[in-house]
């Protein structure tokens, strides 16, 4: 059977709507990834041009929201990182919940390989960074920066390879990235929480309890969940826990009914699926590019190549470019050799190596974790951005070149008139 035939078989075994949603996901993530690249490049151009003052003024633009005694005043950059990124994490939580209940993470057989690969792909880069920055307590706070994979950026690079890419590779990459995001959420909650406000945290837990009760009572309307989620976001923002975790909690409590409990799989969407579908374009085409634009503008004036050899950027770069492939490919090979999880149909060793390289594109989540790790150290924050940008570009280039060599070009299909 041809590769295209194998891919069509994989798609056909899914329910009709699920197959279309999967195809839409890959197309949207790929397009969003390309837009992400352009947004980051534009930020770099502006930050290193005569317009740099305007760019910094944009990031520092004061924005204030006041309702009675509640006063939220932050620069635009923090509204993007704390506010809009909460919507991104809401979408991540929706995707994780759907995958666990009725998607790629619902089957033990489908879950083993990406779970092993993702875990190793987090542990090895984190260990490399920690080893390079050993002895510097401030720098060590950034150990989690090279543990993430940017699914949009990676699928954007894959889209440039066209029909060469087997569907199994897209599925494995997206599943590893989903598990990566789940691990990143846990890391943020455990390691990047500042001093806690007991009263604000209590308010957040009260709201969370109400949402859990609504979920248990099978309340399916989205509006109450979203309104309470906004209230919880304010409490979490004031509590010392990072505000994006309110988006995670809200997403995990949005109701989802799997296909076996529906009357018409082709028509009826669960509230979770409806919200996921509604948010996806906004996140892919607006929120993530805006985040990239606001965070990737690194002024290179006065920097030298030797700056990349400083412990923080070097640890990030080696963690992503070297650690990610070593962790992911090593785990996949061991799992395959021991029979725990064989390579998916259409995936060769060379293809797995290329996938590991692409997983070194950290970008969005890496930049986000860097913003949390070095809030008190602007110099380290700039160094981390340098490491993330360089590593993501290197991983994208070598991953693309490797896969173009490793994946055979598919012959063109002859037309009926030939």
C-alpha positions as CSV (number, residue, x, y, z in Angstrom):
1,X,0.0,0.0,0.0
2,X,1.3,3.5,-0.8
3,X,2.1,6.0,2.0
4,X,-0.9,8.1,0.9
5,X,-3.1,5.0,1.1
6,X,-1.8,4.2,4.6
7,X,-2.6,7.8,5.7
8,X,-6.1,7.6,4.2
9,X,-6.7,4.4,6.2
10,X,-5.6,6.1,9.4
11,X,-8.0,8.9,8.7
12,X,-10.9,6.6,7.8
13,X,-10.8,4.7,11.0
14,X,-11.7,7.9,12.9
15,X,-15.3,9.1,13.1
16,X,-16.2,11.6,10.3
17,X,-16.1,14.7,12.3
18,X,-13.0,13.6,14.2
19,X,-11.1,13.0,10.9
20,X,-12.1,16.5,9.6
21,X,-11.1,18.1,12.9
22,X,-7.7,16.3,12.8
23,X,-7.1,17.6,9.3
24,X,-8.2,21.1,10.2
25,X,-6.0,21.0,13.3
26,X,-2.9,20.2,11.3
27,X,-3.7,22.8,8.6
28,X,-4.4,25.5,11.2
29,X,-1.4,24.8,13.4
30,X,0.9,24.8,10.3
31,X,-0.5,28.2,9.1
32,X,-0.3,29.5,12.7
33,X,3.3,28.4,13.0
34,X,4.3,30.2,9.8
35,X,2.5,33.4,11.2
36,X,4.4,32.9,14.5
37,X,7.7,32.9,12.6
38,X,6.8,36.2,10.8
39,X,5.7,37.8,14.1
40,X,9.0,36.9,15.7
41,X,11.0,38.2,12.8
42,X,9.0,41.4,12.7
43,X,9.7,41.9,16.4
44,X,13.5,41.3,15.9
45,X,13.5,43.8,13.0
46,X,11.7,46.5,15.0
47,X,13.8,46.0,18.1
48,X,17.0,46.5,16.1
49,X,15.8,49.4,13.9
50,X,15.2,53.2,14.4
51,X,11.6,52.1,15.4
52,X,12.9,50.3,18.5
53,X,11.7,53.2,20.8
54,X,8.1,52.7,19.4
55,X,8.4,49.0,19.8
56,X,9.4,49.3,23.5
57,X,6.6,51.9,24.0
58,X,4.1,49.4,22.7
59,X,5.3,46.7,25.1
60,X,5.3,49.1,28.0
61,X,2.0,50.8,27.2
62,X,0.1,51.1,30.5
63,X,-3.3,49.5,30.5
64,X,-5.6,49.8,33.5
65,X,-8.9,48.1,34.4
66,X,-10.7,49.4,37.4
67,X,-14.1,48.2,38.8
68,X,-14.8,49.6,42.3
69,X,-12.0,48.6,44.6
70,X,-10.6,46.2,42.0
71,X,-7.7,47.9,40.2
72,X,-5.6,46.0,37.6
73,X,-2.8,48.2,36.2
74,X,-0.1,46.5,34.1
75,X,2.0,47.2,31.0
76,X,0.6,45.7,27.8
77,X,3.4,43.1,27.8
78,X,2.1,41.6,31.1
79,X,-1.6,41.8,29.9
80,X,-0.5,39.7,27.0
81,X,1.6,37.2,29.1
82,X,-0.9,37.0,32.0
83,X,-4.2,37.6,30.3
84,X,-4.1,36.5,26.7
85,X,-1.9,33.5,27.5
86,X,-4.5,32.4,30.0
87,X,-6.7,31.9,27.0
88,X,-3.9,29.9,25.3
89,X,-3.7,27.7,28.4
90,X,-7.5,27.3,28.4
91,X,-7.2,25.9,24.9
92,X,-4.3,23.7,25.9
93,X,-6.4,22.3,28.8
94,X,-9.4,21.7,26.5
95,X,-7.1,19.8,24.0
96,X,-5.6,17.7,26.8
97,X,-9.0,16.8,28.3
98,X,-10.4,15.9,24.9
99,X,-7.3,13.8,24.0
100,X,-7.5,11.9,27.3
101,X,-11.2,11.2,27.1
102,X,-11.7,10.4,23.4
103,X,-8.5,11.1,21.5
104,X,-4.9,10.1,21.1
105,X,-4.3,9.8,24.9
106,X,-7.4,7.7,25.5
107,X,-5.7,4.5,24.3
108,X,-2.9,2.9,26.3
109,X,-1.3,1.5,23.2
110,X,-1.3,5.0,21.5
111,X,-0.1,6.7,24.7
112,X,3.0,4.7,25.6
113,X,5.4,5.9,22.9
114,X,4.6,9.6,23.0
115,X,4.5,9.5,26.8
116,X,8.0,7.9,27.1
117,X,9.4,10.2,24.4
118,X,7.9,13.4,26.0
119,X,9.2,12.4,29.5
120,X,12.7,11.8,28.2
121,X,12.4,15.0,26.0
122,X,11.8,17.0,29.2
123,X,14.3,15.3,31.5
124,X,17.4,15.3,29.3
125,X,17.2,19.0,28.2
126,X,16.5,20.1,31.8
127,X,19.4,18.0,33.1
128,X,21.8,19.5,30.5
129,X,20.8,23.1,31.4
130,X,21.1,22.4,35.1
131,X,24.5,20.8,34.7
132,X,25.8,23.8,32.7
133,X,24.4,26.3,35.2
134,X,25.3,24.3,38.3
135,X,26.3,26.5,41.2
136,X,24.4,29.6,40.1
137,X,21.1,29.6,42.0
138,X,19.6,32.5,39.9
139,X,20.5,30.9,36.6
140,X,19.3,27.5,37.7
141,X,15.8,28.8,37.9
142,X,15.6,28.6,34.1
143,X,16.1,24.8,34.1
144,X,12.6,24.2,32.6
145,X,13.1,26.6,29.7
146,X,14.5,24.0,27.2
147,X,12.0,21.4,28.1
148,X,9.1,22.6,25.9
149,X,8.2,22.0,22.2
150,X,6.3,24.5,20.1
151,X,3.7,22.5,18.2
152,X,2.6,25.4,16.0
153,X,6.2,26.3,14.9
154,X,7.1,22.6,14.4
155,X,4.1,21.8,12.3
156,X,4.7,25.0,10.3
157,X,8.2,23.6,9.4
158,X,6.6,20.2,8.6
159,X,4.1,21.9,6.3
160,X,7.1,23.1,4.1
161,X,7.9,19.5,3.4
162,X,4.4,18.9,1.9
163,X,3.4,15.3,1.0
164,X,6.8,13.8,2.1
165,X,5.6,13.9,5.8
166,X,3.7,10.7,6.9
167,X,0.6,11.3,8.9
168,X,2.0,9.1,11.7
169,X,4.8,11.7,12.2
170,X,2.3,14.5,12.6
171,X,0.2,12.5,15.1
172,X,3.3,11.6,17.1
173,X,4.6,15.1,17.1
174,X,1.3,16.6,18.1
175,X,0.8,14.0,20.9
176,X,4.4,14.6,22.3
177,X,3.7,18.3,22.3
178,X,0.4,17.9,24.1
179,X,2.1,15.8,26.8
180,X,4.9,18.4,26.9
181,X,2.3,21.1,27.5
182,X,0.8,19.1,30.4
183,X,4.2,18.7,32.0
184,X,4.9,22.4,31.5
185,X,1.6,23.3,33.3
186,X,2.7,21.1,36.3
187,X,6.2,22.7,36.2
188,X,4.8,26.2,36.2
189,X,2.4,25.4,39.1
190,X,5.1,23.8,41.3
191,X,8.3,25.7,40.5
192,X,7.2,29.2,39.3
193,X,4.8,30.3,42.1
194,X,5.7,33.4,44.0
195,X,4.7,34.4,47.6
196,X,1.1,33.4,48.1
197,X,-1.9,35.6,49.2
198,X,-4.0,33.3,51.4
199,X,-7.2,35.4,50.9
200,X,-6.9,35.5,47.1
201,X,-6.1,31.8,46.9
202,X,-9.1,31.0,49.1
203,X,-11.3,33.0,46.7
204,X,-9.9,31.1,43.8
205,X,-10.6,27.7,45.5
206,X,-14.1,28.8,46.3
207,X,-14.8,29.6,42.6
208,X,-13.1,26.4,41.6
209,X,-15.4,24.5,44.0
210,X,-18.5,26.1,42.4
211,X,-17.3,25.1,38.9
212,X,-16.6,21.5,40.1
213,X,-20.2,21.4,41.5
214,X,-21.6,22.6,38.3
215,X,-19.7,20.0,36.4
216,X,-21.0,17.3,38.8
217,X,-24.5,18.6,38.2
218,X,-24.0,18.2,34.5
219,X,-24.4,21.9,33.7
220,X,-23.5,22.1,30.0
221,X,-24.0,25.8,29.3
222,X,-20.6,27.5,28.6
223,X,-21.4,31.0,29.9
224,X,-21.4,30.2,33.6
225,X,-18.1,28.4,33.3
226,X,-16.5,31.2,31.4
227,X,-17.8,33.9,33.7
228,X,-16.5,32.0,36.8
229,X,-13.3,31.4,35.0
230,X,-12.8,35.1,34.6
231,X,-13.4,35.7,38.3
232,X,-11.0,32.9,39.2
233,X,-8.4,34.5,36.9
234,X,-8.6,37.7,38.9
235,X,-8.2,35.8,42.2
236,X,-5.3,33.7,40.9
237,X,-3.6,36.8,39.5
238,X,-3.7,38.4,43.0
239,X,-2.7,35.1,44.7
240,X,0.9,34.8,43.6
241,X,0.1,31.7,41.5
242,X,0.6,32.4,37.8
243,X,-2.7,33.6,36.4
244,X,-2.6,31.3,33.3
245,X,-3.3,28.4,35.6
246,X,-6.9,29.7,36.0
247,X,-7.2,29.0,32.2
248,X,-6.0,25.5,32.8
249,X,-8.5,24.8,35.6
250,X,-11.4,26.3,33.6
251,X,-10.5,24.2,30.6
252,X,-10.4,21.0,32.6
253,X,-13.9,21.6,34.0
254,X,-15.6,22.4,30.7
255,X,-18.0,19.5,30.0
256,X,-17.2,16.9,27.4
257,X,-19.3,13.9,26.3
258,X,-17.5,11.3,24.2
259,X,-18.9,10.1,20.9
260,X,-20.4,6.9,22.4
261,X,-22.8,9.0,24.5
262,X,-24.1,11.2,21.7
263,X,-27.1,10.8,19.5
264,X,-25.5,12.1,16.3
265,X,-21.7,12.1,16.1
266,X,-21.8,14.1,12.9
267,X,-23.7,17.1,14.3
268,X,-23.6,17.4,18.0
269,X,-20.6,18.9,19.6
270,X,-19.9,18.8,23.3
271,X,-19.4,22.2,25.0
272,X,-15.7,21.4,25.2
273,X,-15.4,20.8,21.4
274,X,-17.4,23.8,20.6
275,X,-15.3,26.1,22.7
276,X,-12.1,24.5,21.4
277,X,-13.2,25.0,17.9
278,X,-14.2,28.6,18.6
279,X,-10.9,29.5,20.3
280,X,-8.5,27.7,18.0
281,X,-8.3,30.3,15.2
282,X,-8.0,33.2,17.7
283,X,-5.2,31.5,19.5
284,X,-3.4,30.4,16.4
285,X,-3.8,33.6,14.4
286,X,-3.9,36.3,17.0
287,X,-2.8,35.4,20.6
288,X,0.3,33.4,19.8
289,X,1.6,35.7,17.1
290,X,1.0,38.7,19.4
291,X,2.8,36.9,22.2
292,X,5.7,36.2,19.9
293,X,5.7,39.8,18.7
294,X,5.8,41.1,22.2
295,X,8.4,38.7,23.6
296,X,10.8,38.0,20.8
297,X,12.1,41.5,20.2
298,X,15.6,41.1,21.4
299,X,17.9,44.1,20.8
300,X,21.2,42.8,19.5
301,X,23.2,46.0,19.8
302,X,26.3,45.4,21.8
303,X,25.9,41.6,21.7
304,X,28.6,39.3,20.3
305,X,28.7,35.6,19.3
306,X,30.5,34.9,22.6
307,X,27.3,35.9,24.5
308,X,25.7,32.7,23.3
309,X,28.4,30.8,25.1
310,X,27.3,32.3,28.5
311,X,25.8,29.6,30.8
312,X,22.1,30.6,30.4
313,X,21.8,30.8,26.6
314,X,24.3,27.9,26.1
315,X,22.3,25.7,28.5
316,X,19.0,26.5,26.7
317,X,20.6,26.1,23.2
318,X,22.2,22.7,24.1
319,X,19.1,21.6,25.9
320,X,16.9,22.2,22.9
321,X,19.2,21.4,20.0
322,X,21.0,18.4,21.6
323,X,19.0,17.3,24.6
324,X,15.6,17.1,22.9
325,X,16.7,14.8,20.1
326,X,18.8,12.7,22.5
327,X,15.9,12.3,24.9
328,X,13.1,11.7,22.4
329,X,15.1,9.5,19.9
330,X,16.8,7.5,22.7
331,X,13.5,6.8,24.4
332,X,11.8,5.8,21.1
333,X,14.7,3.5,20.1
334,X,14.8,1.8,23.5
335,X,11.0,1.4,23.5
336,X,11.1,-0.1,20.0
337,X,14.0,-2.4,20.8
338,X,12.4,-3.8,23.9
339,X,9.0,-4.1,22.3
340,X,7.3,-1.7,24.6
341,X,6.2,0.6,21.8
342,X,7.1,0.0,18.1
343,X,7.6,2.7,15.6
344,X,4.3,3.7,14.0
345,X,3.6,2.6,10.5
346,X,5.4,4.9,8.0
347,X,8.0,6.0,10.7
348,X,11.6,4.9,10.2
349,X,14.6,5.5,12.5
350,X,15.6,8.4,10.3
351,X,12.2,9.9,10.5
352,X,12.2,9.7,14.3
353,X,15.6,11.5,14.4
354,X,14.1,14.3,12.3
355,X,11.1,14.5,14.6
356,X,13.4,14.7,17.6
357,X,15.3,17.6,15.9
358,X,12.0,19.5,15.3
359,X,11.0,19.0,18.9
360,X,14.0,21.3,19.8
361,X,11.9,24.2,18.6
362,X,10.8,25.5,22.0
363,X,9.8,29.1,21.2
364,X,6.4,30.0,22.7
365,X,6.4,27.9,25.8
366,X,10.2,28.3,26.3
367,X,9.8,32.1,26.1
368,X,6.9,32.0,28.4
369,X,8.7,29.9,31.1
370,X,11.8,32.2,30.7
371,X,9.5,35.2,31.5
372,X,8.5,33.5,34.7
373,X,12.0,32.2,35.7
374,X,13.8,35.5,35.4
375,X,11.3,38.2,36.5
376,X,13.8,39.6,38.9
377,X,16.8,39.5,36.5
378,X,16.4,41.4,33.2
379,X,19.9,40.5,32.1
380,X,19.2,36.7,32.5
381,X,15.8,37.2,30.8
382,X,17.5,38.8,27.7
383,X,20.1,36.0,27.7
384,X,17.3,33.4,27.8
385,X,15.5,35.0,24.9
386,X,18.8,34.8,22.9
387,X,19.2,31.1,23.7
388,X,15.6,30.3,22.8
389,X,15.6,32.1,19.5
390,X,19.0,30.7,18.4
391,X,18.0,27.2,19.5
392,X,14.6,27.3,17.8
393,X,16.1,28.6,14.5
394,X,18.9,25.9,14.6
395,X,16.4,23.1,15.4
396,X,14.0,24.3,12.6
397,X,16.8,24.4,10.0
398,X,18.5,21.1,10.8
399,X,15.2,19.4,11.3
400,X,13.9,20.6,7.9
401,X,17.2,19.7,6.1
402,X,17.4,16.3,7.7
403,X,13.7,15.4,7.0
404,X,14.0,16.6,3.4
405,X,16.9,14.2,3.0
406,X,15.4,11.3,5.1
407,X,11.8,11.4,3.8
408,X,11.4,10.3,0.2
409,X,9.5,12.5,-2.2
410,X,6.2,11.0,-3.2
411,X,5.6,10.6,-7.0
412,X,3.0,12.8,-8.5
413,X,-0.3,11.2,-9.1
414,X,-1.0,11.0,-12.8
415,X,-4.1,12.8,-14.0
416,X,-7.0,10.9,-15.6
417,X,-6.2,12.3,-18.9
418,X,-2.6,11.1,-18.9
